[in-house]
Amino acid sequence: MELQPGHGATGLVETLKAERFQASSRDHRVTEAFRRWSTCMARQGYRVKDPLNAAPASMSRPAPTPAEIKQARPRRTPHASVPPTWSGTWFAVESAHQLGVVKQHARDLDRAAAARRALAARVHRLLEQYGAGAHHVPGRR
C-alpha cells in the first residue's frame, strides 16, 4: 500500500488533475475570458494580464484619495446583463475536461479509490487500536 503522496494511486489522480488544469487554462474559451477580464480591469485603471496574476502587488494603480472614496458609488447591474465570469467559464471548461478524463481512466481511478478506502480503513483500525492520543509506536515497547 503506497503511503507517499504523488505515488501509486494518489499519483495518478494528482497527475490527471494537473494535466487537466494546464489544458483548461490554455483552452481558447478560458484565454478569451481572461482577455475580457483584463480589458475590463484596464478600463478601471488596473494593468494585469490575467486573474491568476492579480495579486495586490501586481495591480499598478495608486491608492484612492479620500475624495475618490467619498465620490465612489456602487454600480447596480441587472443580473440578466452580467456576462459570464472568467471563473465560471474556466470552471465549465475544466469540468468538461475532467469528465472526459474520468471516463477514459475509469478503471484506474476505481483502483485509486479502492486504495484510498483501504488506507482509510487501516488508519481507522490503528486509531482504534492505539488511540488518537497514544504515544505508543507500533513495533516498540
C-alpha positions as CSV (number, residue, x, y, z in Angstrom):
1,M,0.0,0.0,0.0
2,E,1.5,3.3,-1.1
3,L,1.5,6.0,1.6
4,Q,3.6,8.7,0.0
5,P,1.6,11.5,-1.8
6,G,2.3,11.6,-5.5
7,H,3.0,7.9,-5.9
8,G,0.8,4.9,-6.7
9,A,-2.9,5.6,-7.0
10,T,-2.5,9.0,-5.5
11,G,0.0,9.9,-8.2
12,L,-2.4,9.1,-10.9
13,V,-5.1,11.4,-9.5
14,E,-2.6,14.2,-9.0
15,T,-1.2,13.8,-12.5
16,L,-4.6,13.8,-14.1
17,K,-5.7,16.9,-12.2
18,A,-2.5,18.8,-13.0
19,E,-2.8,17.9,-16.7
20,R,-6.5,19.0,-16.9
21,F,-5.7,22.2,-15.1
22,Q,-3.0,23.1,-17.6
23,A,-5.1,22.0,-20.6
24,S,-8.1,24.0,-19.5
25,S,-6.0,27.1,-18.8
26,R,-4.9,27.0,-22.4
27,D,-8.4,26.4,-23.8
28,H,-9.5,29.3,-26.1
29,R,-12.7,29.9,-24.1
30,V,-10.7,30.5,-21.0
31,T,-8.0,32.6,-22.6
32,E,-10.8,34.7,-24.2
33,A,-12.5,35.1,-20.8
34,F,-9.1,36.2,-19.3
35,R,-8.7,38.7,-22.2
36,R,-12.1,40.2,-21.5
37,W,-11.4,40.4,-17.8
38,S,-8.0,42.1,-18.4
39,T,-9.7,44.6,-20.7
40,C,-12.3,45.4,-18.1
41,M,-9.7,45.8,-15.4
42,A,-7.7,48.1,-17.7
43,R,-10.8,50.3,-18.1
44,Q,-10.8,50.6,-14.3
45,G,-7.1,51.6,-14.3
46,Y,-5.5,48.3,-13.4
47,R,-2.8,46.7,-15.6
48,V,-2.9,43.0,-15.1
49,K,-2.8,40.3,-17.7
50,D,-4.9,37.6,-16.1
51,P,-6.7,37.0,-12.8
52,L,-4.2,34.4,-11.7
53,N,-1.6,37.2,-11.5
54,A,-3.8,39.7,-9.9
55,A,-2.2,39.8,-6.5
56,P,-2.4,43.3,-5.0
57,A,1.3,43.9,-5.6
58,S,0.8,43.4,-9.4
59,M,-2.0,45.8,-9.7
60,S,-0.5,49.1,-10.8
61,R,-3.0,51.6,-9.5
62,P,-2.3,54.2,-6.8
63,A,-4.5,54.0,-3.7
64,P,-7.7,56.1,-4.0
65,T,-7.7,59.5,-2.4
66,P,-10.3,60.4,0.3
67,A,-12.2,62.4,-2.3
68,E,-12.3,59.4,-4.7
69,I,-13.6,57.2,-1.9
70,K,-16.3,59.7,-0.9
71,Q,-17.3,60.0,-4.6
72,A,-17.4,56.3,-5.3
73,R,-20.9,54.8,-5.7
74,P,-21.7,51.1,-6.1
75,R,-23.0,50.3,-9.6
76,R,-26.1,48.2,-10.0
77,T,-26.2,45.9,-12.9
78,P,-29.3,43.9,-13.8
79,H,-28.5,40.2,-13.3
80,A,-29.5,39.3,-16.9
81,S,-26.9,41.6,-18.4
82,V,-23.9,40.3,-16.3
83,P,-21.5,38.4,-18.6
84,P,-20.1,35.1,-17.5
85,T,-17.2,35.4,-15.2
86,W,-13.7,34.1,-16.1
87,S,-14.0,31.8,-13.1
88,G,-17.4,30.4,-14.3
89,T,-16.0,29.9,-17.8
90,W,-12.9,28.2,-16.5
91,F,-14.9,26.0,-14.2
92,A,-17.2,24.8,-17.0
93,V,-14.2,24.2,-19.3
94,E,-12.2,22.3,-16.7
95,S,-15.2,20.3,-15.6
96,A,-15.7,19.1,-19.2
97,H,-12.0,18.2,-19.5
98,Q,-12.2,16.3,-16.2
99,L,-15.3,14.4,-17.2
100,G,-13.6,13.1,-20.3
101,V,-10.5,12.1,-18.3
102,V,-12.6,10.3,-15.7
103,K,-14.3,8.2,-18.4
104,Q,-11.0,7.5,-20.1
105,H,-9.3,6.4,-16.9
106,A,-12.4,4.9,-15.1
107,R,-10.7,1.6,-14.2
108,D,-7.5,3.2,-12.9
109,L,-9.5,5.7,-10.9
110,D,-11.7,3.0,-9.4
111,R,-8.5,1.2,-8.3
112,A,-7.2,4.5,-6.8
113,A,-10.5,5.0,-4.9
114,A,-10.2,1.4,-3.5
115,A,-6.6,2.0,-2.4
116,R,-7.7,5.2,-0.6
117,R,-10.6,3.4,1.1
118,A,-8.2,0.6,2.2
119,L,-5.7,3.2,3.6
120,A,-8.5,5.0,5.4
121,A,-9.7,1.6,6.9
122,R,-6.1,0.9,8.0
123,V,-5.8,4.3,9.7
124,H,-9.1,3.8,11.4
125,R,-8.0,0.4,12.8
126,L,-4.7,1.8,14.0
127,L,-6.6,4.7,15.8
128,E,-8.9,2.2,17.4
129,Q,-6.0,0.0,18.5
130,Y,-3.7,2.7,19.7
131,G,-5.9,5.7,20.3
132,A,-5.6,9.1,18.7
133,G,-3.6,10.4,21.7
134,A,-1.5,7.4,22.3
135,H,2.3,7.8,22.3
136,H,2.9,4.2,21.6
137,V,4.8,3.5,18.4
138,P,3.8,0.2,16.7
139,G,6.7,-2.3,16.9
140,R,8.3,-0.7,20.0
141,R,7.8,-1.5,23.7
